Amino acid sequence: MRIISQNGGAYLATNAAMYGLLVIGFALGLLFPSLSQAQVTRLEEDGTADLVRSLLDNPWLFALTILAVNALTIGAVTIVGPSLIVPFSGVLLFAYWAVRTGMTLVPQNDIGWVALIPHSLTVVIEFQAYILLVVGGHLHGKYWIRPRTVGAESRRTGYLRGLQTLGWLALPALALLVVGAVYEAFSLRYVVHPLAGWLL
């Protein structure tokens, strides 16, 4: 909370930018259905869709799988890892991912629109986790390139200070990813079909 309060402008700007890119991706998917369909086809071809269907009957295992994918693929590989090698690169990669995810979220049928109702909360929770990591990646790059902004005398020290800041922000991000994974797994298993039966 101290880090966020000290960097409130960056946190709010990141929220506006990343949720905005998500909405832009969703709008593009609605306007150009081929873009959305391409994302669905990609998920089918890489086995993601089959994996989801196979795990739906075991929500705890499903939640663990979601957590692993989100923490490793998005958190570590897309945001944190690149940020530690090239300043701000994780921010740019996640921005691209946010647009593509918006396209993926466009429902392909009526049940998909119903599923989007509970899944919207999943998106909010998980994006907050990613945004914390993006802010951490931004601050890491800032301290690395301009170490004096954090009272460091060398870029090596600025890099380490940025790494420490990123580590602190990763803790609540991980907690949010756990909450998001559990909610996503159980909502898909126990909420979507009853809700569809009521609304459709």
Secondary structure, 3 states (H helix, E strand, C coil): CHHHHHCHHHHHHHHHHHHHHHHHHHHHHHHCHHHHHHHHHHHHHCCHHHHHHHHCCCHHHHHHHHHHHHHHHHHHHHHHHHHHHCCCHHHHHHHHHHHHHHHHCCCCCHHHHHHHHHHHHHHHHHHHHHHHHHHHHHHHHHHHHCHHHHCCCCHHHHHHHHHHHHHHHHHHHHHHHHHHHHHHHHHHHHCHHHHHHHHC
